[in-house]
Amino acid sequence: MLNKLIVTILPLLPKPLVYLFAKKYIAGSELKDAVTVAKDFAKLGGKTTIDVLGEFVQSKKISLNEKKLSLKVIEKIHQDNLDSYLSIKPTSQGLGIDYTFAYENIKEVVTLANNYGILVRLDMENSPYTDLTLKLYTDLRDSGLDNIGFVIQAYMKRSFDDIVNLKSYKPNVRLCKGIYVESSEIAYKDKEQIKDNFKKLFDFLIENTTNLGIATHDEDLILYAENQIREKNIETTRYEFQMLLGVRENRRDDLLKKGHNVRIYVPFGKDWYGYSTRRLKENPAMAGHVFKSLFTGNN
């Protein structure tokens, strides 16, 4: 009850106070903060994906700045030889403004990354951008760039058809539950339905992708994936478990110890508010934990 209450009142709180709840999920405001997290996790044997926070941009000037930051991330991954790649939200690059404008921005980033052998992942945002994001993927692939991946959300009813339609590309896919608020006409609302669809998508993707990112903190789904990987003798090069920064760190480390590849999502930047509040709404228990730590000093 307390956890849900905290999440409910978050929008009413001053941003500096919300940041106390959110900082566990973000590396910091600068690229150097993300690099530090990536290097620290590499010492444990883990991999990372770095994300410049920002979404739903409606200014070409801001989008161009987001592109510059993304190019800096690519350069830094290359210079520091990080076991990392870049995740980008297409609307940060202008997808909500003009498709061609966004495509050219993203293509510039993906081309630089391709020169260095670095992957770029297109994050999947809410439903108005699903078709456009998948079109970005196919257009980039058709242009000759194969260092590009995308995200599939298990709560979307269309997702299985989407991956079947893209099967010929043998794509690199991150599979997650999904977090944006969507209509029941297009998205599953029942938790068990979402989990069942996640498993259905997993079964198809593990056989039809170059690499599958199993992006979940749900213990049932992690166990399901572990069992299928073991039973089908799936090579470790064909999959990895993926988690958010600051979430289920003990389970994350356990997966590493078992010999699985594990990658954490490392967001940074000044535009942290929207991302962080969604994470806290998804995981009310984390909000409650942070709230208690503010008064006890225990983290």
C-alpha positions as CSV (number, residue, x, y, z in Angstrom):
1,M,0.0,0.0,0.0
2,L,2.8,2.4,0.9
3,N,4.7,1.7,-2.3
4,K,1.7,2.4,-4.5
5,L,0.9,5.6,-2.6
6,I,4.5,6.8,-3.1
7,V,4.2,6.2,-6.8
8,T,0.9,7.9,-7.0
9,I,2.2,11.1,-5.4
10,L,5.5,11.2,-7.4
11,P,4.1,13.7,-10.0
12,L,3.2,16.1,-7.2
13,L,6.7,16.1,-5.7
14,P,9.4,18.6,-6.6
15,K,11.9,17.2,-9.2
16,P,14.8,17.4,-6.8
17,L,12.9,15.1,-4.4
18,V,11.9,12.7,-7.2
19,Y,15.6,12.5,-8.2
20,L,16.3,10.9,-4.8
21,F,14.0,8.1,-5.9
22,A,15.3,8.0,-9.4
23,K,19.0,8.2,-9.1
24,K,19.4,4.4,-8.6
25,Y,18.2,3.9,-12.1
26,I,20.5,6.4,-13.9
27,A,24.2,6.7,-14.2
28,G,24.3,10.5,-13.9
29,S,23.9,13.6,-16.0
30,E,27.1,13.3,-18.0
31,L,28.6,10.7,-20.4
32,K,31.5,10.2,-18.1
33,D,29.1,8.9,-15.5
34,A,27.8,6.2,-17.9
35,V,31.3,5.3,-18.8
36,T,32.3,4.8,-15.2
37,V,29.3,2.5,-14.7
38,A,30.2,0.5,-17.8
39,K,33.7,0.0,-16.7
40,D,32.7,-1.0,-13.2
41,F,30.3,-3.6,-14.5
42,A,32.9,-4.9,-17.0
43,K,35.0,-5.8,-14.0
44,L,32.3,-8.2,-13.0
45,G,32.2,-9.7,-16.5
46,G,29.1,-7.8,-17.6
47,K,28.2,-5.8,-20.7
48,T,26.3,-2.6,-21.1
49,T,24.2,-0.5,-23.4
50,I,24.4,3.3,-23.0
51,D,21.3,5.5,-23.5
52,V,21.2,9.2,-23.9
53,L,18.0,10.2,-22.0
54,G,15.5,12.1,-24.0
55,E,12.3,11.4,-25.8
56,F,9.3,12.9,-27.6
57,V,11.4,15.8,-28.9
58,Q,9.5,18.3,-31.0
59,S,12.4,20.6,-31.9
60,K,14.8,19.9,-34.7
61,K,17.5,21.9,-32.8
62,I,17.2,19.6,-29.8
63,S,17.1,16.5,-32.0
64,L,20.3,17.5,-33.7
65,N,21.9,18.0,-30.2
66,E,20.7,14.5,-29.3
67,K,22.3,13.2,-32.4
68,K,25.6,14.9,-31.4
69,L,25.4,13.3,-28.0
70,S,24.8,9.9,-29.6
71,L,27.8,10.3,-31.8
72,K,29.9,11.1,-28.7
73,V,28.7,7.9,-27.1
74,I,29.8,5.9,-30.1
75,E,33.2,7.6,-30.1
76,K,33.7,7.0,-26.4
77,I,32.7,3.3,-26.6
78,H,35.3,2.9,-29.4
79,Q,38.0,4.9,-27.7
80,D,37.7,3.2,-24.3
81,N,37.1,-0.2,-25.9
82,L,33.9,-0.7,-23.9
83,D,31.9,-3.9,-24.2
84,S,28.9,-1.8,-24.9
85,Y,26.5,-0.5,-27.6
86,L,24.2,2.5,-28.0
87,S,20.4,2.5,-27.4
88,I,18.4,5.4,-28.8
89,K,14.8,6.5,-28.6
90,P,13.8,7.4,-32.1
91,T,11.7,10.3,-31.0
92,S,14.8,11.9,-29.5
93,Q,16.2,12.0,-33.0
94,G,13.1,13.6,-34.4
95,L,10.8,10.8,-35.3
96,G,7.8,12.8,-34.0
97,I,8.8,15.7,-36.2
98,D,9.5,14.2,-39.6
99,Y,10.4,10.6,-40.7
100,T,13.1,11.6,-43.2
101,F,14.8,14.0,-40.7
102,A,14.9,11.3,-38.1
103,Y,16.1,8.7,-40.5
104,E,19.0,10.8,-41.7
105,N,20.0,11.6,-38.0
106,I,19.9,7.9,-37.0
107,K,21.6,6.8,-40.2
108,E,24.5,9.1,-39.4
109,V,24.8,7.6,-35.9
110,V,24.5,4.0,-37.2
111,T,27.0,4.5,-39.9
112,L,29.6,5.8,-37.5
113,A,28.9,2.9,-35.2
114,N,29.2,0.5,-38.1
115,N,32.7,1.8,-38.9
116,Y,33.7,0.7,-35.4
117,G,31.7,-2.5,-35.3
118,I,29.3,-1.2,-32.6
119,L,25.6,-2.1,-32.5
120,V,22.9,0.6,-32.2
121,R,19.5,-0.5,-30.7
122,L,16.3,1.3,-31.6
123,D,14.2,1.5,-28.4
124,M,10.5,0.9,-28.9
125,E,8.4,3.7,-27.6
126,N,4.6,3.9,-27.4
127,S,2.2,2.7,-30.1
128,P,2.1,5.8,-32.4
129,Y,5.7,5.1,-33.2
130,T,5.7,1.3,-33.6
131,D,5.3,1.2,-37.4
132,L,7.7,4.1,-37.9
133,T,10.4,2.5,-35.7
134,L,10.2,-0.8,-37.5
135,K,10.4,1.1,-40.8
136,L,13.5,2.8,-39.6
137,Y,14.9,-0.7,-38.9
138,T,14.1,-2.2,-42.3
139,D,15.2,1.0,-44.2
140,L,18.5,1.0,-42.4
141,R,19.0,-2.7,-43.0
142,D,18.1,-2.3,-46.7
143,S,20.6,0.5,-47.0
144,G,23.3,-2.0,-46.1
145,L,23.7,-1.4,-42.4
146,D,23.4,-4.5,-40.3
147,N,24.6,-3.2,-37.0
148,I,21.1,-2.2,-36.0
149,G,18.6,-3.9,-33.6
150,F,15.2,-3.1,-32.2
151,V,12.9,-3.9,-29.3
152,I,9.7,-6.0,-29.2
153,Q,7.2,-5.5,-26.4
154,A,5.3,-8.6,-25.2
155,Y,2.3,-6.6,-24.0
156,M,1.5,-5.5,-27.6
157,K,-0.9,-7.8,-29.4
158,R,0.8,-7.2,-32.7
159,S,4.2,-8.2,-31.6
160,F,4.2,-11.8,-32.8
161,D,3.1,-10.8,-36.3
162,D,5.8,-8.1,-36.3
163,I,8.6,-10.5,-35.7
164,V,7.3,-13.1,-38.1
165,N,7.2,-10.4,-40.8
166,L,10.8,-9.5,-40.0
167,K,12.1,-13.0,-39.7
168,S,14.0,-12.8,-43.0
169,Y,16.3,-10.2,-41.5
170,K,17.5,-12.5,-38.8
171,P,17.3,-9.5,-36.5
172,N,19.0,-8.6,-33.3
173,V,16.1,-8.2,-30.9
174,R,15.6,-7.1,-27.3
175,L,12.4,-8.7,-25.9
176,C,10.7,-6.9,-23.0
177,K,7.3,-6.7,-21.4
178,G,6.6,-3.1,-22.3
179,I,5.9,-0.1,-20.0
180,Y,3.9,2.6,-21.8
181,V,0.2,2.9,-21.1
182,E,-1.7,1.5,-24.0
183,S,-5.4,0.7,-24.9
184,S,-6.7,-2.7,-24.1
185,E,-7.6,-2.9,-27.8
186,I,-4.0,-3.2,-28.8
187,A,-2.2,-4.3,-25.6
188,Y,-2.7,-7.1,-23.1
189,K,-3.5,-5.9,-19.7
190,D,-3.5,-9.1,-17.7
191,K,-0.1,-10.0,-16.2
192,E,-0.4,-13.7,-17.1
193,Q,-1.3,-12.9,-20.7
194,I,1.7,-10.7,-21.0
195,K,4.0,-13.4,-19.5
196,D,2.4,-16.0,-21.8
197,N,3.0,-13.8,-24.9
198,F,6.6,-13.1,-23.7
199,K,7.2,-16.9,-23.6
200,K,5.7,-17.3,-27.1
201,L,7.8,-14.6,-28.5
202,F,10.9,-15.9,-26.7
203,D,10.4,-19.4,-28.3
204,F,10.2,-17.9,-31.8
205,L,13.0,-15.4,-31.4
206,I,15.5,-17.8,-29.8
207,E,15.3,-19.7,-33.1
208,N,15.1,-16.9,-35.5
209,T,17.4,-14.1,-34.4
210,T,21.2,-13.5,-34.5
211,N,21.1,-12.5,-30.9
212,L,18.2,-12.3,-28.4
213,G,18.2,-9.8,-25.5
214,I,16.0,-11.3,-22.7
215,A,15.1,-8.1,-21.0
216,T,13.1,-8.9,-17.9
217,H,13.3,-8.8,-14.1
218,D,10.4,-11.3,-13.8
219,E,11.7,-14.4,-12.0
220,D,9.2,-16.7,-13.8
221,L,10.4,-15.5,-17.2
222,I,14.0,-15.6,-16.2
223,L,13.6,-19.2,-15.1
224,Y,11.6,-20.1,-18.2
225,A,14.5,-18.7,-20.4
226,E,17.1,-20.5,-18.4
227,N,15.3,-23.8,-18.8
228,Q,14.8,-23.4,-22.5
229,I,18.4,-22.4,-23.0
230,R,19.5,-25.5,-21.1
231,E,17.1,-27.9,-22.8
232,K,17.8,-26.6,-26.3
233,N,21.5,-26.2,-25.6
234,I,21.6,-22.7,-26.9
235,E,25.0,-21.2,-27.3
236,T,25.8,-18.2,-25.1
237,T,26.7,-16.2,-28.2
238,R,23.1,-16.3,-29.3
239,Y,21.4,-14.6,-26.3
240,E,22.0,-12.4,-23.3
241,F,20.0,-11.5,-20.2
242,Q,19.4,-7.8,-19.9
243,M,18.4,-5.7,-16.9
244,L,18.0,-2.1,-15.9
245,L,20.7,-0.4,-13.9
246,G,19.9,-0.7,-10.2
247,V,17.4,-3.5,-10.4
248,R,17.7,-7.1,-9.1
249,E,21.5,-6.8,-8.8
250,N,21.9,-10.0,-6.9
251,R,20.0,-12.0,-9.5
252,R,22.0,-10.2,-12.2
253,D,25.2,-11.3,-10.6
254,D,23.9,-14.8,-10.2
255,L,23.2,-15.1,-13.9
256,L,26.8,-13.9,-14.6
257,K,28.2,-16.5,-12.2
258,K,26.2,-19.2,-14.1
259,G,28.1,-18.3,-17.3
260,H,25.3,-16.3,-19.0
261,N,26.0,-13.0,-20.8
262,V,24.4,-10.2,-18.9
263,R,24.0,-6.6,-20.1
264,I,22.6,-3.7,-18.1
265,Y,20.9,-0.6,-19.5
266,V,22.8,2.5,-18.5
267,P,20.9,5.7,-19.1
268,F,22.5,9.1,-18.5
269,G,21.6,12.8,-19.2
270,K,19.7,15.7,-17.8
271,D,16.3,14.6,-19.3
272,W,15.8,11.9,-16.6
273,Y,12.4,12.7,-15.3
274,G,10.1,10.8,-17.7
275,Y,12.2,7.7,-17.9
276,S,12.6,7.5,-14.1
277,T,9.0,8.0,-13.2
278,R,8.0,5.2,-15.6
279,R,10.6,2.9,-14.0
280,L,9.3,3.7,-10.5
281,K,5.6,3.1,-11.6
282,E,6.7,-0.2,-13.0
283,N,8.4,-1.2,-9.8
284,P,6.6,0.3,-6.8
285,A,8.6,-1.8,-4.4
286,M,11.7,0.0,-5.5
287,A,10.1,3.4,-4.7
288,G,9.2,2.1,-1.2
289,H,12.7,0.9,-0.6
290,V,14.2,4.2,-1.6
291,F,11.6,6.1,0.5
292,K,12.6,4.1,3.6
293,S,16.3,4.5,2.9
294,L,15.9,8.3,2.9
295,F,14.9,8.1,6.6
296,T,17.0,5.1,7.8
297,G,20.2,5.7,5.8
298,N,20.2,2.1,4.6
299,N,20.6,1.5,0.9
